[in-house]
């Protein structure tokens, strides 16, 4: 079999909505046992803990957050928030051995919201093979992809997606490595397509990204870092804001798990919000308490105030990570982080 060309590989990893479409090459993990073979149960799974990570930016407007253990409870929360004038902008779901978690962020639909918000469409637990069809159907209804997450459920690659009413052109990529992600990013920025969502999955050995771009002629190029030891990402956040005075961390992704010192993260910075605030490895109760405190904090300028823009659910155990396997790469005019 001949090796696929780079163009062919790209064709299978990218969809440019309204311009071209490609079908996804899937690899599904399967398990089978021979008839009559006695399978010894595996050793007990290490104790799994739940942690969360959230990014707030000094943007302004009202916001809400919620965490539930069932999809019906989450959709009920979403319906009430829409009636109150809030639109779903971020959705995350994760599962461990016994517990499913659904987490969301809602923003005020507009300063003039009066009792209702334009409903966001939500797709959950859809096979990844259906992604192109779902996006096309939403496109025909006047909705565009705003948030995308890919995950494994019962040995099958699935996706969850949030769609917003929009007429903008857009593109998205699924399961690409960092090099390909940055190539797409730079190419799209030349035609005013900018990252609006960044997700990561995998381990310290291999991190794969999902990304969504939207046509935004007035937007400034963003900066991407990843994957890196969490402390280095945090240092980069401080250094970038100090060097450019106008950027803030708007997404971060933690695709690897490990002990307290070796968490991995990837980050996306955009201007012109200015300030960002992050919390990582916190209980949901701690996240809620900080959210309430930030809402009550006096704004840095009229019309501004802290709103959450990204949330992560972090299932983790205490398995170690090997620092030698962690690449640290970045793009854009920023101060390179220090690799610990």
PLY file of the C-alpha trace (Angstrom):
ply
format ascii 1.0
element vertex 340
property float x
property float y
property float z
element edge 339
property int vertex1
property int vertex2
end_header
0.00 0.00 0.00
1.41 3.39 -0.92
1.75 6.11 1.68
-1.01 8.74 1.43
0.08 12.18 0.31
-0.13 15.09 2.71
-3.00 16.51 0.67
-4.90 13.23 0.95
-4.29 13.08 4.69
-5.50 16.64 5.07
-8.58 15.83 3.00
-9.58 13.23 5.56
-9.02 15.49 8.55
-10.72 18.69 7.54
-14.13 19.85 6.51
-14.56 23.31 5.00
-18.27 23.89 5.34
-19.93 25.18 2.19
-16.76 24.60 0.16
-15.87 20.95 0.42
-16.52 17.87 2.53
-14.60 14.74 3.34
-15.47 11.50 5.03
-13.67 10.54 8.19
-11.44 7.49 8.36
-12.35 5.79 11.59
-10.41 3.43 13.79
-12.59 1.68 16.33
-11.20 -0.24 19.29
-12.74 -3.71 19.57
-12.33 -6.51 22.05
-13.11 -10.18 21.51
-12.51 -13.34 23.49
-12.17 -16.89 22.20
-15.04 -19.23 22.93
-14.59 -21.22 26.14
-11.66 -19.18 27.40
-11.87 -18.11 31.04
-10.93 -14.44 31.36
-9.34 -13.46 34.66
-10.84 -10.21 36.03
-8.40 -7.28 35.94
-6.96 -5.88 39.17
-9.00 -3.19 40.94
-9.02 0.17 39.18
-7.14 2.94 41.04
-9.36 5.34 42.93
-10.70 7.87 40.44
-11.27 11.42 41.52
-13.22 14.21 39.85
-11.68 17.60 39.23
-12.62 20.55 37.08
-10.89 23.40 35.31
-12.43 26.72 34.27
-11.28 29.85 32.43
-12.90 33.25 33.07
-12.21 36.37 31.02
-12.95 40.02 31.72
-15.62 40.33 29.06
-18.86 41.54 30.64
-22.45 40.37 30.76
-24.18 37.80 32.90
-23.43 34.08 32.92
-24.49 30.80 34.47
-22.82 27.44 35.06
-24.26 24.03 35.92
-23.13 20.44 36.47
-25.53 17.48 36.40
-25.33 13.67 36.31
-27.98 13.07 33.65
-28.69 14.42 30.18
-32.42 15.01 30.90
-31.46 17.12 33.91
-29.00 19.07 31.80
-31.51 19.72 29.00
-34.06 20.88 31.58
-31.45 23.30 32.95
-30.74 24.51 29.44
-34.43 25.09 28.69
-34.87 27.18 31.84
-31.75 29.21 31.10
-33.03 29.94 27.59
-36.31 31.18 29.05
-34.27 33.44 31.31
-32.34 34.87 28.34
-29.14 32.79 28.43
-27.58 30.82 25.56
-25.49 27.65 25.91
-21.93 28.39 24.75
-19.90 25.52 26.22
-20.81 21.87 26.86
-18.65 19.09 28.29
-19.37 15.49 29.16
-17.14 12.79 30.63
-17.64 9.35 32.13
-15.62 7.17 34.46
-16.40 3.60 35.54
-19.67 4.51 37.23
-20.51 8.20 36.88
-21.49 10.39 33.93
-21.15 14.16 34.22
-22.61 16.95 32.06
-21.34 20.50 32.52
-22.36 23.71 30.76
-21.72 27.45 30.54
-24.41 29.92 29.47
-23.96 33.57 28.50
-26.58 36.28 28.44
-27.91 36.29 24.88
-27.71 40.09 24.65
-27.85 43.11 26.99
-31.47 43.52 25.88
-32.50 39.90 26.55
-36.11 39.96 27.72
-37.22 36.53 28.78
-35.82 34.28 26.07
-32.61 33.47 24.19
-32.13 32.08 20.70
-32.01 28.36 21.37
-28.72 26.58 20.84
-29.02 23.16 19.23
-27.27 20.37 21.14
-26.16 16.99 19.78
-24.86 14.43 22.31
-23.53 10.86 22.02
-23.58 10.81 18.23
-21.19 8.45 16.37
-18.34 10.42 14.83
-19.34 9.03 11.42
-22.50 11.17 11.68
-20.66 14.44 12.29
-20.56 15.70 8.70
-24.26 14.91 8.22
-25.30 16.61 11.45
-23.26 19.72 10.61
-24.79 19.84 7.12
-28.31 19.50 8.50
-27.72 22.29 11.03
-26.17 24.43 8.29
-29.38 24.10 6.26
-31.35 25.34 9.29
-29.11 28.40 9.67
-27.05 27.07 12.56
-23.25 26.89 12.77
-20.94 24.76 14.88
-19.87 26.61 18.04
-18.49 23.88 20.31
-17.23 20.38 19.47
-16.01 17.55 21.67
-14.96 14.02 20.65
-14.79 11.19 23.17
-14.95 7.42 23.48
-18.12 5.78 24.80
-18.45 2.00 24.94
-15.46 1.56 22.60
-16.99 3.88 20.00
-15.82 7.35 19.02
-18.66 9.77 19.70
-19.13 13.51 19.55
-21.11 16.23 21.27
-21.70 19.59 19.59
-23.38 22.93 20.22
-24.79 24.91 17.28
-25.71 28.62 17.26
-27.80 30.62 14.78
-25.34 32.17 12.32
-24.73 32.86 8.65
-20.91 32.89 8.88
-18.69 30.51 6.92
-16.72 28.06 9.02
-14.43 25.05 9.07
-13.54 22.31 11.51
-10.94 19.60 12.00
-11.12 16.33 13.90
-8.34 14.28 15.52
-5.39 16.20 14.07
-1.96 16.48 15.64
-0.50 19.79 16.80
1.57 20.33 13.65
-1.49 19.93 11.43
-3.59 22.09 13.74
-1.10 24.96 13.46
-0.87 24.55 9.68
-4.64 24.84 9.39
-4.69 27.75 11.80
-2.17 29.82 9.87
-3.83 29.06 6.52
-7.29 30.00 7.80
-6.13 33.21 9.42
-5.03 34.41 5.98
-8.69 34.33 4.89
-10.14 35.67 8.18
-11.15 32.32 9.66
-10.28 32.27 13.38
-10.37 29.62 16.09
-13.50 29.71 18.22
-13.13 26.29 19.86
-10.20 24.05 20.75
-10.46 20.58 22.29
-7.82 17.96 23.00
-7.77 14.28 23.87
-5.16 11.59 24.24
-2.13 11.21 26.48
1.35 12.61 26.98
2.57 10.40 24.11
-0.02 11.49 21.55
-2.43 14.39 21.80
-5.07 14.90 19.11
-7.05 18.09 18.62
-10.55 19.03 17.52
-10.95 22.62 16.37
-13.61 24.93 14.98
-12.90 28.07 12.92
-15.39 30.79 12.03
-15.23 33.64 9.56
-14.44 36.76 11.65
-13.01 39.56 9.47
-12.28 41.87 12.43
-10.62 39.29 14.69
-6.92 39.27 15.50
-4.75 36.14 15.10
-4.70 33.93 18.18
-1.80 32.17 19.89
-1.79 28.42 20.55
0.45 26.55 22.98
0.48 22.84 23.61
0.79 20.39 25.02
2.87 21.45 27.99
3.24 20.87 31.70
0.44 22.90 33.29
2.82 25.16 35.19
4.52 26.16 31.92
1.16 26.98 30.35
0.34 29.18 33.31
3.72 30.92 33.00
3.04 31.47 29.31
-0.31 33.05 30.17
1.39 35.60 32.42
4.21 36.22 29.96
1.93 36.65 26.99
-0.32 39.15 28.73
2.72 41.10 29.92
4.28 41.19 26.45
1.20 42.10 24.41
-1.05 43.82 26.98
-4.17 42.76 25.16
-4.48 38.98 25.20
-6.24 36.61 27.53
-6.42 32.84 27.80
-9.81 31.86 26.42
-9.54 28.08 26.13
-7.36 25.51 27.73
-7.45 21.78 27.32
-5.97 19.15 29.60
-5.66 15.96 27.53
-3.31 14.02 29.80
-3.63 12.90 33.40
-1.03 12.42 36.08
0.09 13.34 39.54
-0.17 16.76 41.14
3.01 18.04 39.47
2.61 16.76 35.93
-0.70 17.88 34.51
-0.67 18.65 30.79
-2.44 21.55 29.13
-2.86 23.26 25.79
-3.96 26.88 25.57
-5.51 29.34 23.14
-5.11 33.09 23.65
-7.09 35.77 21.85
-7.40 39.54 22.12
-8.70 42.04 23.12
-10.27 40.96 26.42
-7.11 41.60 28.43
-7.47 39.71 31.70
-8.08 36.02 32.34
-8.52 33.94 35.47
-8.05 30.17 35.64
-8.71 27.39 38.11
-7.58 23.80 37.64
-7.93 20.58 39.66
-10.82 21.93 41.72
-14.07 20.40 42.93
-17.28 21.66 41.39
-18.16 23.28 44.71
-14.91 25.27 44.56
-15.67 26.29 40.97
-19.16 27.49 41.95
-17.77 29.45 44.89
-15.15 31.18 42.74
-17.72 31.91 40.04
-19.97 33.62 42.59
-17.04 35.61 43.98
-15.96 36.79 40.53
-19.51 37.84 39.65
-19.50 40.00 42.77
-16.09 41.54 42.06
-16.16 45.20 40.94
-15.50 45.41 37.16
-12.16 46.70 35.92
-13.99 49.09 33.57
-17.61 50.01 32.85
-19.41 47.22 31.06
-16.80 44.60 31.88
-16.84 41.74 34.38
-15.75 38.13 34.70
-17.56 35.49 32.65
-16.54 31.83 32.21
-15.68 30.78 28.65
-14.27 27.26 29.00
-14.81 24.35 31.38
-13.17 20.93 31.59
-14.11 17.78 33.50
-10.98 15.98 34.64
-11.28 12.33 35.57
-7.92 11.25 36.84
-5.93 8.76 38.88
-2.39 9.03 40.20
-0.54 7.39 37.30
2.77 9.18 36.64
3.65 11.06 33.48
7.05 11.00 31.84
8.28 14.53 31.24
10.56 13.39 28.43
7.50 12.51 26.33
5.92 15.97 26.60
6.57 18.32 23.65
6.31 22.05 24.25
5.45 23.99 21.11
3.81 27.32 20.44
3.01 29.69 17.64
2.59 33.45 17.44
4.53 36.35 18.99
4.78 35.24 22.60
7.34 34.60 25.29
8.23 30.88 25.13
7.33 29.07 28.36
9.93 27.43 30.54
9.83 23.65 30.34
10.18 22.41 33.93
0 1
1 2
2 3
3 4
4 5
5 6
6 7
7 8
8 9
9 10
10 11
11 12
12 13
13 14
14 15
15 16
16 17
17 18
18 19
19 20
20 21
21 22
22 23
23 24
24 25
25 26
26 27
27 28
28 29
29 30
30 31
31 32
32 33
33 34
34 35
35 36
36 37
37 38
38 39
39 40
40 41
41 42
42 43
43 44
44 45
45 46
46 47
47 48
48 49
49 50
50 51
51 52
52 53
53 54
54 55
55 56
56 57
57 58
58 59
59 60
60 61
61 62
62 63
63 64
64 65
65 66
66 67
67 68
68 69
69 70
70 71
71 72
72 73
73 74
74 75
75 76
76 77
77 78
78 79
79 80
80 81
81 82
82 83
83 84
84 85
85 86
86 87
87 88
88 89
89 90
90 91
91 92
92 93
93 94
94 95
95 96
96 97
97 98
98 99
99 100
100 101
101 102
102 103
103 104
104 105
105 106
106 107
107 108
108 109
109 110
110 111
111 112
112 113
113 114
114 115
115 116
116 117
117 118
118 119
119 120
120 121
121 122
122 123
123 124
124 125
125 126
126 127
127 128
128 129
129 130
130 131
131 132
132 133
133 134
134 135
135 136
136 137
137 138
138 139
139 140
140 141
141 142
142 143
143 144
144 145
145 146
146 147
147 148
148 149
149 150
150 151
151 152
152 153
153 154
154 155
155 156
156 157
157 158
158 159
159 160
160 161
161 162
162 163
163 164
164 165
165 166
166 167
167 168
168 169
169 170
170 171
171 172
172 173
173 174
174 175
175 176
176 177
177 178
178 179
179 180
180 181
181 182
182 183
183 184
184 185
185 186
186 187
187 188
188 189
189 190
190 191
191 192
192 193
193 194
194 195
195 196
196 197
197 198
198 199
199 200
200 201
201 202
202 203
203 204
204 205
205 206
206 207
207 208
208 209
209 210
210 211
211 212
212 213
213 214
214 215
215 216
216 217
217 218
218 219
219 220
220 221
221 222
222 223
223 224
224 225
225 226
226 227
227 228
228 229
229 230
230 231
231 232
232 233
233 234
234 235
235 236
236 237
237 238
238 239
239 240
240 241
241 242
242 243
243 244
244 245
245 246
246 247
247 248
248 249
249 250
250 251
251 252
252 253
253 254
254 255
255 256
256 257
257 258
258 259
259 260
260 261
261 262
262 263
263 264
264 265
265 266
266 267
267 268
268 269
269 270
270 271
271 272
272 273
273 274
274 275
275 276
276 277
277 278
278 279
279 280
280 281
281 282
282 283
283 284
284 285
285 286
286 287
287 288
288 289
289 290
290 291
291 292
292 293
293 294
294 295
295 296
296 297
297 298
298 299
299 300
300 301
301 302
302 303
303 304
304 305
305 306
306 307
307 308
308 309
309 310
310 311
311 312
312 313
313 314
314 315
315 316
316 317
317 318
318 319
319 320
320 321
321 322
322 323
323 324
324 325
325 326
326 327
327 328
328 329
329 330
330 331
331 332
332 333
333 334
334 335
335 336
336 337
337 338
338 339
